[in-house]
């Protein structure tokens, strides 16, 4: 049984979006809100749930990536991938 807390009903958006709201389309805003509410979702899910085409959803993600909203998360993923590459595998004979 899951206990629902007030935080389960809140969607937090970064302040970095504020300068871009004026130039963002309705589809771009819908996709942004959906992806922040469902971080595990993919573009196809976001498109289906918001009623926009996959092409418009991809365009929306590109818009927010260009605005720097999604860049930080991607940089962290790349950094983690790079960090794990420095580890070597040793067999028991080498150790």
JOKA-V279955 format. One line per field, one symbol per residue. burial: + if it has 9 or more other C-alpha atoms within 8 Angstrom, else -. A space follows every 10 residues. Layout:
burial->???
This chain:
burial->---------- ------+--+ ------++++ ++++++---- --+--+++-+ -+-+-+++++ +-+++-++++ ---------- ---------- -----
